Protein backbone atom coordinates (compact mmCIF):
# COMPACT_ATOMS: atom_id res chain seq x y z
CA UNK A 1 0.00 0.00 0.00
CA UNK A 2 1.05 3.62 -0.59
CA UNK A 3 0.88 6.36 2.03
CA UNK A 4 -0.25 9.58 0.31
CA UNK A 5 -1.73 12.73 1.83
CA UNK A 6 -2.41 11.08 5.17
CA UNK A 7 -4.21 8.11 3.59
CA UNK A 8 -3.24 4.51 2.92
CA UNK A 9 -4.08 3.97 -0.74
CA UNK A 10 -4.10 0.94 -3.02
CA UNK A 11 -3.16 1.09 -6.67
CA UNK A 12 -6.86 1.12 -7.49
CA UNK A 13 -7.48 4.01 -5.06
CA UNK A 14 -4.77 6.07 -6.72
CA UNK A 15 -6.17 5.32 -10.18
CA UNK A 16 -9.63 6.39 -9.07
CA UNK A 17 -8.37 9.82 -8.04
CA UNK A 18 -6.33 10.75 -11.14
CA UNK A 19 -5.90 9.87 -14.78
CA UNK A 20 -2.14 9.33 -14.33
CA UNK A 21 0.17 8.62 -11.41
CA UNK A 22 2.19 11.67 -12.53
CA UNK A 23 -0.41 13.88 -10.83
CA UNK A 24 1.04 12.67 -7.51
CA UNK A 25 4.44 11.10 -8.24
CA UNK A 26 6.64 9.80 -11.01
CA UNK A 27 9.91 10.05 -12.89
CA UNK A 28 10.27 12.02 -16.12
CA UNK A 29 13.04 12.84 -18.55
CA UNK A 30 13.84 16.50 -19.23
CA UNK A 31 16.70 18.41 -20.84
CA UNK A 32 18.19 21.59 -19.41
CA UNK A 33 18.23 24.43 -21.91
CA UNK A 34 20.30 27.43 -20.85
CA UNK A 35 23.74 28.60 -19.82
CA UNK A 36 26.46 26.14 -18.82
CA UNK A 37 23.76 23.51 -18.20
CA UNK A 38 22.40 23.57 -21.74
CA UNK A 39 21.90 20.09 -23.21
CA UNK A 40 22.23 18.12 -19.95
CA UNK A 41 19.63 15.35 -19.70
CA UNK A 42 18.02 14.98 -16.32
CA UNK A 43 15.49 12.66 -14.66
CA UNK A 44 13.13 14.27 -12.15
CA UNK A 45 11.80 12.04 -9.35
CA UNK A 46 8.77 12.95 -7.20
CA UNK A 47 7.63 10.45 -4.55
CA UNK A 48 4.35 12.15 -3.56
CA UNK A 49 5.47 13.09 -0.05
CA UNK A 50 7.15 16.34 -1.04
CA UNK A 51 10.48 14.68 -1.84
CA UNK A 52 11.83 15.75 -5.21
CA UNK A 53 15.27 15.00 -6.58
CA UNK A 54 16.92 15.04 -9.98
CA UNK A 55 19.42 12.68 -11.58
CA UNK A 56 21.93 14.04 -14.12
CA UNK A 57 22.18 11.39 -16.85
CA UNK A 58 24.99 13.30 -18.52
CA UNK A 59 26.90 13.70 -15.27
CA UNK A 60 27.37 10.06 -14.20
CA UNK A 61 23.73 9.76 -13.02
CA UNK A 62 24.66 11.90 -10.01
CA UNK A 63 21.95 13.51 -7.88
CA UNK A 64 21.70 17.26 -8.46
CA UNK A 65 18.67 18.96 -6.89
CA UNK A 66 17.07 17.55 -3.78
CA UNK A 67 14.28 19.20 -1.82
CA UNK A 68 11.55 18.27 0.62
CA UNK A 69 8.29 20.19 0.79
CA UNK A 70 9.99 23.25 -0.64
CA UNK A 71 13.04 23.07 1.64
CA UNK A 72 16.39 22.58 -0.09
CA UNK A 73 18.42 19.54 0.93
CA UNK A 74 21.17 19.38 -1.70
CA UNK A 75 23.87 22.00 -2.19
CA UNK A 76 24.13 24.21 -5.28
CA UNK A 77 27.59 25.68 -5.82
CA UNK A 78 28.27 28.71 -8.04
CA UNK A 79 29.27 26.42 -10.94
CA UNK A 80 25.80 25.17 -11.82
CA UNK A 81 25.30 21.69 -13.25
CA UNK A 82 27.83 22.28 -15.98
CA UNK A 83 27.66 20.36 -19.26
CA UNK A 84 30.46 17.76 -19.40
CA UNK A 85 31.50 19.06 -22.82
CA UNK A 86 32.74 22.21 -21.09
CA UNK A 87 34.81 20.29 -18.57
CA UNK A 88 38.62 20.41 -18.62
CA UNK A 89 39.60 17.51 -16.38
CA UNK A 90 43.32 18.25 -16.40
CA UNK A 91 43.00 22.03 -16.14
CA UNK A 92 44.27 24.33 -13.38
CA UNK A 93 46.92 21.92 -12.18
CA UNK A 94 44.36 19.22 -11.51
CA UNK A 95 41.77 21.47 -9.82
CA UNK A 96 39.58 21.93 -12.92
CA UNK A 97 37.13 19.45 -11.34
CA UNK A 98 36.05 22.21 -8.97
CA UNK A 99 34.45 24.10 -11.90
CA UNK A 100 31.89 21.28 -12.22
CA UNK A 101 31.41 20.53 -8.51
CA UNK A 102 27.78 20.95 -7.43
CA UNK A 103 24.77 18.98 -6.29
CA UNK A 104 23.60 16.66 -3.56
CA UNK A 105 25.92 13.87 -4.69
CA UNK A 106 29.01 13.83 -6.86
CA UNK A 107 30.65 10.48 -7.59
CA UNK A 108 34.43 10.27 -7.32
CA UNK A 109 36.53 7.52 -8.91
CA UNK A 110 36.58 5.06 -10.56
CA UNK A 111 40.35 4.42 -10.36
CA UNK A 112 41.33 7.47 -8.31
CA UNK A 113 39.93 9.65 -5.51
CA UNK A 114 41.20 12.56 -3.40
CA UNK A 115 44.06 14.81 -4.46
CA UNK A 116 46.15 14.80 -7.62
CA UNK A 117 48.41 11.83 -8.23
CA UNK A 118 50.82 10.45 -10.80
CA UNK A 119 50.98 6.67 -10.67
CA UNK A 120 53.22 4.26 -12.62
CA UNK A 121 51.33 2.68 -15.54
CA UNK A 122 53.31 -0.57 -15.88
CA UNK A 123 50.14 -2.66 -15.45
CA UNK A 124 48.82 -1.37 -18.80
CA UNK A 125 51.77 -2.79 -20.79
CA UNK A 126 52.11 0.18 -23.12
CA UNK A 127 55.58 1.64 -23.48
CA UNK A 128 54.35 5.15 -24.24
CA UNK A 129 52.11 5.36 -21.16
CA UNK A 130 54.64 5.95 -18.42
CA UNK A 131 52.15 7.13 -15.81
CA UNK A 132 48.47 7.51 -15.01
CA UNK A 133 47.98 11.18 -14.12
CA UNK A 134 44.86 11.89 -12.10
CA UNK A 135 43.31 15.19 -11.13
CA UNK A 136 41.35 15.72 -7.93
CA UNK A 137 38.67 13.05 -7.27
CA UNK A 138 38.95 11.22 -10.58
CA UNK A 139 37.21 11.33 -13.95
CA UNK A 140 33.87 9.60 -13.54
CA UNK A 141 31.73 12.49 -12.24
CA UNK A 142 31.73 14.35 -15.56
CA UNK A 143 31.24 11.40 -17.90
CA UNK A 144 27.85 11.23 -19.66
CA UNK A 145 25.90 8.08 -18.91
CA UNK A 146 23.97 5.77 -21.20
CA UNK A 147 20.34 5.62 -20.08
CA UNK A 148 19.21 1.97 -20.17
CA UNK A 149 15.80 2.50 -18.58
CA UNK A 150 13.56 4.43 -16.24
CA UNK A 151 9.97 4.38 -15.13
CA UNK A 152 7.39 3.26 -12.58
CA UNK A 153 6.96 -0.39 -11.60
CA UNK A 154 4.03 -1.72 -9.59
CA UNK A 155 4.29 -4.83 -7.41
CA UNK A 156 0.81 -5.32 -6.08
CA UNK A 157 -0.02 -2.04 -4.33
CA UNK A 158 3.60 -0.88 -4.05
CA UNK A 159 5.08 1.39 -6.70
CA UNK A 160 8.82 1.88 -7.27
CA UNK A 161 10.23 4.77 -9.27
CA UNK A 162 13.56 3.83 -10.83
CA UNK A 163 16.26 4.57 -13.34
CA UNK A 164 19.25 2.63 -14.62
CA UNK A 165 22.30 3.52 -16.62
CA UNK A 166 25.90 2.73 -17.44
CA UNK A 167 28.85 5.11 -17.17
CA UNK A 168 32.06 4.02 -18.90
CA UNK A 169 35.47 5.32 -17.86
CA UNK A 170 37.55 3.88 -20.67
CA UNK A 171 40.64 4.48 -22.77
CA UNK A 172 42.88 2.54 -25.14
CA UNK A 173 45.90 1.06 -23.33
CA UNK A 174 44.38 1.90 -19.96
CA UNK A 175 41.39 1.40 -17.71
CA UNK A 176 38.00 0.17 -18.94
CA UNK A 177 35.79 0.46 -15.87
CA UNK A 178 32.00 0.47 -16.02
CA UNK A 179 29.72 1.91 -13.37
CA UNK A 180 26.26 0.30 -13.53
CA UNK A 181 23.93 2.51 -11.49
CA UNK A 182 20.33 2.04 -10.39
CA UNK A 183 18.35 4.51 -8.28
CA UNK A 184 15.04 3.53 -6.65
CA UNK A 185 12.42 5.44 -4.65
CA UNK A 186 9.10 4.15 -3.36
CA UNK A 187 5.99 6.22 -4.02
CA UNK A 188 4.83 7.50 -0.65
CA UNK A 189 8.31 7.45 0.91
CA UNK A 190 10.81 10.21 1.70
CA UNK A 191 13.96 8.30 0.83
CA UNK A 192 15.77 6.72 -2.08
CA UNK A 193 18.35 3.99 -2.57
CA UNK A 194 21.44 4.07 -4.77
CA UNK A 195 22.70 0.71 -6.07
CA UNK A 196 26.07 0.74 -7.81
CA UNK A 197 28.25 -1.94 -9.35
CA UNK A 198 31.73 -1.14 -10.65
CA UNK A 199 33.12 -3.73 -13.06
CA UNK A 200 36.44 -4.06 -14.84
CA UNK A 201 35.32 -4.53 -18.43
CA UNK A 202 38.89 -4.50 -19.72
CA UNK A 203 41.65 -7.10 -19.70
CA UNK A 204 44.27 -5.22 -17.72
CA UNK A 205 44.49 -5.59 -13.95
CA UNK A 206 43.12 -2.18 -12.90
CA UNK A 207 42.99 -0.23 -9.61
CA UNK A 208 39.62 0.84 -8.23
CA UNK A 209 38.84 3.62 -5.74
CA UNK A 210 35.38 5.02 -4.97
CA UNK A 211 33.89 7.88 -2.96
CA UNK A 212 30.55 9.70 -2.75
CA UNK A 213 30.78 13.46 -2.15
CA UNK A 214 27.34 14.01 -0.54
CA UNK A 215 26.77 17.74 -0.06
CA UNK A 216 24.07 19.27 2.14
CA UNK A 217 23.13 22.93 2.15
CA UNK A 218 20.81 25.38 3.86
CA UNK A 219 18.32 24.95 5.54
CA UNK A 220 19.39 21.45 6.66
CA UNK A 221 22.71 23.14 7.33
CA UNK A 222 22.29 26.26 9.47
CA UNK A 223 23.75 27.86 12.56
CA UNK A 224 23.05 25.34 15.33
CA UNK A 225 22.76 22.29 13.07
CA UNK A 226 24.36 19.08 14.33
CA UNK A 227 26.52 16.39 12.72
CA UNK A 228 25.45 12.98 14.07
CA UNK A 229 27.59 9.90 13.48
CA UNK A 230 28.74 6.74 15.32
CA UNK A 231 32.29 8.09 15.65
CA UNK A 232 34.64 5.70 17.49
CA UNK A 233 37.63 7.96 16.98
CA UNK A 234 38.66 10.95 14.92
CA UNK A 235 41.67 9.68 13.02
CA UNK A 236 42.82 12.84 11.24
CA UNK A 237 42.01 16.50 10.66
CA UNK A 238 43.44 18.55 7.80
CA UNK A 239 43.72 21.56 10.10
CA UNK A 240 45.07 19.79 13.20
CA UNK A 241 48.06 22.14 13.48
CA UNK A 242 45.68 25.09 14.07
CA UNK A 243 42.71 23.15 15.38
CA UNK A 244 40.66 25.94 16.98
CA UNK A 245 41.68 28.96 14.91
CA UNK A 246 38.41 29.18 12.96
CA UNK A 247 36.29 28.29 15.96
CA UNK A 248 34.52 25.42 14.19
CA UNK A 249 34.53 21.87 15.55
CA UNK A 250 33.22 18.71 13.97
CA UNK A 251 29.86 18.41 15.72
CA UNK A 252 28.11 21.76 16.26
CA UNK A 253 27.84 23.71 13.03
CA UNK A 254 27.99 27.48 12.41
CA UNK A 255 26.31 29.80 9.95
CA UNK A 256 28.18 31.12 6.89
CA UNK A 257 31.55 32.67 7.77
CA UNK A 258 33.66 35.21 5.89
CA UNK A 259 37.11 33.93 4.89
CA UNK A 260 36.48 30.37 6.06
CA UNK A 261 39.01 27.80 4.87
CA UNK A 262 37.62 24.32 4.24
CA UNK A 263 38.12 21.74 6.98
CA UNK A 264 38.22 17.98 6.43
CA UNK A 265 38.08 15.28 9.09
CA UNK A 266 38.39 11.51 8.83
CA UNK A 267 36.32 9.70 11.44
CA UNK A 268 36.48 5.99 12.16
CA UNK A 269 32.84 4.89 12.33
CA UNK A 270 31.26 1.96 14.12
CA UNK A 271 28.58 -0.12 12.39
CA UNK A 272 25.38 -1.66 13.69
CA UNK A 273 24.74 -5.42 13.90
CA UNK A 274 23.93 -5.44 10.17
CA UNK A 275 27.10 -3.62 9.19
CA UNK A 276 25.29 -0.33 8.50
CA UNK A 277 26.72 3.12 9.26
CA UNK A 278 24.15 5.93 9.56
CA UNK A 279 25.37 9.55 9.42
CA UNK A 280 23.06 12.57 9.58
CA UNK A 281 23.00 16.36 9.59
CA UNK A 282 20.02 17.79 11.46
CA UNK A 283 18.59 21.26 12.02
CA UNK A 284 16.46 21.08 15.18
CA UNK A 285 15.38 24.72 14.84
CA UNK A 286 13.99 24.49 11.31
CA UNK A 287 10.38 25.64 10.85
CA UNK A 288 9.87 27.00 14.37
CA UNK A 289 11.44 23.96 15.99
CA UNK A 290 9.72 21.24 13.97
CA UNK A 291 13.12 20.14 12.69
CA UNK A 292 14.58 18.85 9.44
CA UNK A 293 17.46 16.48 8.75
CA UNK A 294 19.02 14.19 6.19
CA UNK A 295 20.54 10.77 6.80
CA UNK A 296 22.97 8.74 4.69
CA UNK A 297 23.32 5.03 5.47
CA UNK A 298 26.24 3.05 4.03
CA UNK A 299 27.66 -0.42 4.49
CA UNK A 300 30.90 -0.54 6.49
CA UNK A 301 32.31 -3.38 4.38
CA UNK A 302 31.72 -1.37 1.19
CA UNK A 303 32.85 2.02 2.50
CA UNK A 304 35.21 1.43 5.44
CA UNK A 305 36.26 5.10 5.61
CA UNK A 306 34.26 8.31 6.19
CA UNK A 307 35.20 11.97 5.88
CA UNK A 308 33.40 15.11 7.01
CA UNK A 309 33.89 18.08 4.68
CA UNK A 310 33.14 21.55 6.02
CA UNK A 311 32.89 24.44 3.56
CA UNK A 312 31.25 27.22 5.56
CA UNK A 313 32.51 30.09 3.41
CA UNK A 314 29.82 32.65 2.56
CA UNK A 315 28.37 31.93 -0.88
CA UNK A 316 29.57 28.31 -0.85
CA UNK A 317 27.98 27.17 2.40
CA UNK A 318 27.94 23.36 2.58
CA UNK A 319 28.79 20.27 4.59
CA UNK A 320 29.82 16.97 3.05
CA UNK A 321 29.26 13.38 4.15
CA UNK A 322 31.89 11.35 2.30
CA UNK A 323 31.93 7.55 2.44
CA UNK A 324 35.10 6.16 0.85
CA UNK A 325 36.83 2.91 0.00
CA UNK A 326 40.17 4.28 1.23
CA UNK A 327 41.84 6.51 3.79
CA UNK A 328 42.10 10.24 3.14
CA UNK A 329 45.73 10.16 1.92
CA UNK A 330 44.62 8.46 -1.28
CA UNK A 331 46.35 6.10 -3.67
CA UNK A 332 49.99 6.36 -2.49
CA UNK A 333 48.90 5.60 1.10
CA UNK A 334 46.67 2.74 -0.08
CA UNK A 335 49.49 1.16 -2.08
CA UNK A 336 51.95 1.54 0.77
CA UNK A 337 49.56 -0.30 3.11
CA UNK A 338 48.49 -2.87 0.47
CA UNK A 339 44.90 -1.59 0.71
CA UNK A 340 44.33 -0.62 -2.91
CA UNK A 341 41.56 -2.57 -4.66
CA UNK A 342 42.66 -4.27 -7.88
CA UNK A 343 40.08 -5.67 -10.29
CA UNK A 344 40.82 -8.38 -12.83
CA UNK A 345 38.71 -8.74 -15.99
CA UNK A 346 35.04 -9.27 -15.08
CA UNK A 347 35.55 -8.59 -11.39
CA UNK A 348 33.36 -5.99 -9.69
CA UNK A 349 32.38 -4.30 -6.46
CA UNK A 350 28.84 -3.56 -5.24
CA UNK A 351 27.66 -0.57 -3.22
CA UNK A 352 24.20 0.08 -1.76
CA UNK A 353 23.48 3.39 -0.03
CA UNK A 354 20.27 4.80 1.46
CA UNK A 355 19.40 8.52 1.54
CA UNK A 356 16.52 9.60 3.80
CA UNK A 357 14.82 12.82 4.88
CA UNK A 358 14.31 13.20 8.63
CA UNK A 359 11.09 15.13 9.10
CA UNK A 360 10.32 16.58 12.49
CA UNK A 361 11.67 16.24 16.00
CA UNK A 362 10.48 12.66 16.37
CA UNK A 363 12.39 11.30 13.38
CA UNK A 364 15.48 13.32 14.33
CA UNK A 365 15.36 11.97 17.89
CA UNK A 366 14.95 8.39 16.65
CA UNK A 367 17.92 8.75 14.30
CA UNK A 368 20.06 10.31 17.05
CA UNK A 369 19.13 7.49 19.44
CA UNK A 370 19.95 4.83 16.86
CA UNK A 371 23.33 6.42 16.08
CA UNK A 372 24.21 6.77 19.77
CA UNK A 373 23.33 3.11 20.36
CA UNK A 374 25.99 2.13 17.82
CA UNK A 375 28.69 4.41 19.24
CA UNK A 376 28.60 7.46 21.50
CA UNK A 377 30.33 10.14 19.44
CA UNK A 378 32.88 12.42 21.14
CA UNK A 379 31.21 15.20 23.11
CA UNK A 380 34.19 17.49 22.56
CA UNK A 381 33.87 19.47 19.33
CA UNK A 382 37.65 19.18 18.96
CA UNK A 383 38.54 15.52 19.61
CA UNK A 384 42.27 14.94 19.45
CA UNK A 385 43.14 13.15 16.20
CA UNK A 386 44.50 9.69 17.04
CA UNK A 387 46.52 9.05 13.85
CA UNK A 388 45.46 5.41 14.26
CA UNK A 389 44.74 4.18 10.75
CA UNK A 390 42.76 0.99 10.97
CA UNK A 391 43.59 -1.71 8.43
CA UNK A 392 41.18 -2.10 5.51
CA UNK A 393 40.51 -5.72 4.65
CA UNK A 394 40.60 -6.55 0.94
Secondary structure, DSSP 8 states (H G I E B T S, - for coil): -EEETTEEE-HHHHHHH-SSGGGT-EEEEEE--SGGGTT-EEEEEE-SSSEEEEEEGGGTTEEEEEEETTEE-B---TT-S--GGG--TT-GGGTGGGGG--SSEEEEEES--SS-EEEE-GGG--TT--EEEE-TT-SGGGS--EEEEEEEEEETTEEEEEEEEEEEEE-TTS-EEEEEEEEEEETT-SEEEEEEEEEE-SSS-EEEEEEEEEEE-TTTS-TT-EEEE-EEEEEEETTGGGTTTT---SSB----BTT---EEEEEEE---TTSEEEEEEEETTHHHHT-EEEEEEEETTT--EEEEEEE-BTTS-EEEEEEESS-TTHHHHHHHTT--EEE-TT-EEEEEEEEEEEEHHHHHHHHHHHHHHH----SSTT------------
